[in-house]
């Protein structure tokens, strides 16, 4: 799918220009970074959803001190997190802020959102829940989503560091993109998979405790007090750090 076709298909789904471009920015960024499960294949997936609500708008329903709460109100999680990021960049916390978003799904590649915040000068950690797709490595029912954890750290040299790790060996996006089977959705780590499962379960319960029913996301955003990235890059002596565009897979 060409970029111009991708944007036009989002418009045809009924999204207004601003929302279509926000969605396109996410999908195109994922595509350029080789994350096809979060790229243009997601537009084809959106086209199959019977309950898509292009006119829905997320709402900030609480704001006090270091806390905000948002409700997706039927909007895609992508657009809820886009609005959350805009709000944090427009009015950064004096020190730190916890942001809870309910009815927030799908949220896409979480690294995209913390990158935006880090490039705006804010340190951020973000996690989100999804349908339960991971069972214990020893078997049994599926108890947790793939529940990624993304962290973005700004840098005075303009080259932010972004980590974005799903707790699954693959993501559900890989299934959507046709590059993996749903049977491959297991905690990563092989013989050490219990560690990924423990993280997935911990993140599941953490988000559930703050969000309540339904899928949600929790963001911690803060003004940095130090600038550790340049020293890390020097110590890395040319080793690629997570989130660099040069890590993209050609397509």
Secondary structure, 3 states (H helix, E strand, C coil): CCHHHHHHHHHHCCCCHHHHHHHHHHHHHHHHCCCHHHCCHHHHHHCCCCCCCCCCCCEEEEEECCEEEEECCCCCHHHHHHHHHHHHHHCCCCCEEEEEEECCCCCCCHHHHHHHHHHCCEEEEEEECCCCCEECCCCCCEEECCCCEEEEECCCCCCCEEEEECCECCCHHHHHCCCCCHHHCCECCHHHHHHHHHHHHHHHHHHHHHHCCCCEEEEEEEECCCCCHHHHHHHHCCCCCCCCHHHCCCC
